Structures are given as structure tokens and as C-alpha cells.
Amino acid sequence: MKVVAAYLLAVIGGNNSPSAKTIKDILGSVGSEAEDERIESFLSEVSGKDIAEIIAAGKEKLASVPSGGGAVAVSAAPASGGGAAPAAAEAKKEEKVEEKEESDDDMGFSLFD
């Protein structure tokens, strides 16, 4: 993934066909390294292709991947209505009260005193 990010940074910077050395230089500037084989493999896959077309094709492929959020069943609200909302509000109020109590646990000392 870092090879892809370095490639995209080079393209955004104006280099439409970055070399392996350019990618290594970008990664080296942030103290990271990548295997030469991975860089060469990636460059062979994207050589001669427009980056906008590659991104568009990737978006189409990702659209067909299930993300898990669409299959969640939503239960119907009770006929009397509003039963769950007050309970959720009470839980939030209780959490806020607990946070205030926990802030006194430092006994007056601070990390930066």
C-alpha cells in the first residue's frame, strides 16, 4: 500500500510516470522502505495507463464488494413509540457523570506539573 501511496504522491506532484527510484526516494524521505520486487511489479501493472482510469476501475470493483452494512435488519419501533430513545438518552447522561468523577482520580497532580 505504501508503494501505491508513494506513486500517487509522485503523480500529484507532476510526475506522470514515476520510476522505481522516485518511489524509493519518496518512501525514504519518511523513513520507510519497500522491496524492489513489489515496486517493479506495481510499476509493470500501471505502466502506460492513466491513473484516473485505474482509480475509476478500482471504484467499480469495490462497489461490487459487500461491506456488511447493507444486510443489517432494522427492527420496527414499538407501537407505543419512543421506548428506546429515552433509555439511550439516560445512558448518555450517566456516561457524562462518570467522566466527571474519573477526572478527580489524579488527586490534584498533573503529568505536566
C-alpha positions as CSV (number, residue, x, y, z in Angstrom):
1,M,0.0,0.0,0.0
2,K,2.9,2.4,0.7
3,V,4.2,1.8,-2.8
4,V,0.8,2.9,-4.2
5,A,0.7,5.9,-1.9
6,A,4.2,7.0,-3.0
7,Y,3.3,6.5,-6.6
8,L,0.2,8.7,-6.2
9,L,2.2,11.4,-4.4
10,A,4.6,11.5,-7.3
11,V,1.7,11.7,-9.8
12,I,0.1,14.5,-7.8
13,G,3.5,16.3,-7.7
14,G,3.5,16.4,-11.5
15,N,5.5,13.2,-12.4
16,N,3.0,11.3,-14.6
17,S,5.3,8.2,-14.8
18,P,7.4,7.8,-11.6
19,S,10.3,5.5,-11.7
20,A,11.3,2.9,-9.0
21,K,14.0,5.4,-7.8
22,T,11.4,8.1,-7.4
23,I,9.2,5.8,-5.3
24,K,12.2,4.7,-3.2
25,D,13.1,8.4,-2.7
26,I,9.6,9.3,-1.5
27,L,9.5,6.3,0.8
28,G,13.0,7.0,2.1
29,S,12.0,10.6,2.9
30,V,9.7,9.4,5.6
31,G,11.9,6.6,6.8
32,S,10.2,3.7,5.1
33,E,11.4,1.1,2.7
34,A,9.8,-1.2,0.1
35,E,11.0,-4.4,-1.6
36,D,12.3,-3.8,-5.2
37,E,10.2,-6.7,-6.4
38,R,7.0,-5.1,-5.2
39,I,7.9,-1.7,-6.7
40,E,8.7,-3.3,-10.1
41,S,5.6,-5.4,-10.0
42,F,3.4,-2.4,-9.3
43,L,5.1,-0.3,-12.0
44,S,4.7,-3.0,-14.6
45,E,0.9,-3.2,-13.8
46,V,0.4,0.6,-14.1
47,S,2.8,1.4,-16.9
48,G,1.1,3.0,-19.9
49,K,-2.2,3.5,-18.0
50,D,-3.8,6.7,-16.9
51,I,-4.1,7.0,-13.1
52,A,-7.7,8.4,-13.4
53,E,-8.8,5.3,-15.3
54,I,-7.1,3.0,-12.8
55,I,-8.9,4.7,-9.9
56,A,-12.2,4.6,-11.7
57,A,-11.8,0.9,-12.5
58,G,-10.9,0.3,-8.8
59,K,-14.0,2.1,-7.6
60,E,-16.2,-0.1,-9.9
61,K,-14.6,-3.3,-8.4
62,L,-15.0,-2.0,-4.9
63,A,-18.7,-1.3,-5.5
64,S,-19.4,-5.0,-6.0
65,V,-17.7,-6.0,-2.7
66,P,-20.1,-6.5,0.1
67,S,-19.3,-4.2,3.0
68,G,-21.5,-5.8,5.6
69,G,-23.6,-2.7,6.4
70,G,-26.4,-3.3,3.9
71,A,-27.6,-6.6,5.3
72,V,-28.4,-5.4,8.8
73,A,-32.1,-5.9,9.6
74,V,-33.8,-2.9,11.2
75,S,-36.5,-3.8,13.8
76,A,-39.8,-1.9,13.9
77,A,-40.3,0.6,16.7
78,P,-42.8,-0.3,19.4
79,A,-46.4,0.7,18.8
80,S,-46.4,3.0,21.9
81,G,-43.4,4.7,20.3
82,G,-40.4,6.3,21.9
83,G,-39.4,3.5,24.2
84,A,-35.8,3.2,23.1
85,A,-34.9,6.8,22.8
86,P,-35.3,7.8,26.4
87,A,-33.3,4.9,27.5
88,A,-30.5,5.9,25.2
89,A,-30.6,9.5,26.4
90,E,-30.4,8.3,30.1
91,A,-27.3,6.1,29.2
92,K,-25.6,9.1,27.7
93,K,-26.3,11.2,30.8
94,E,-24.9,8.5,33.1
95,E,-21.7,8.3,31.0
96,K,-21.1,12.0,31.3
97,V,-21.5,11.9,35.0
98,E,-19.0,9.1,35.3
99,E,-16.4,11.0,33.2
100,K,-16.5,13.9,35.7
101,E,-15.9,11.6,38.6
102,E,-13.0,9.9,36.9
103,S,-11.3,13.3,36.3
104,D,-10.8,13.7,40.0
105,D,-8.7,10.5,40.3
106,D,-5.4,12.3,39.7
107,M,-5.6,13.7,43.3
108,G,-4.6,17.1,42.2
109,F,-1.4,16.1,40.4
110,S,-0.9,16.5,36.7
111,L,1.6,15.0,34.4
112,F,2.9,18.4,33.4
113,D,3.1,20.0,36.9
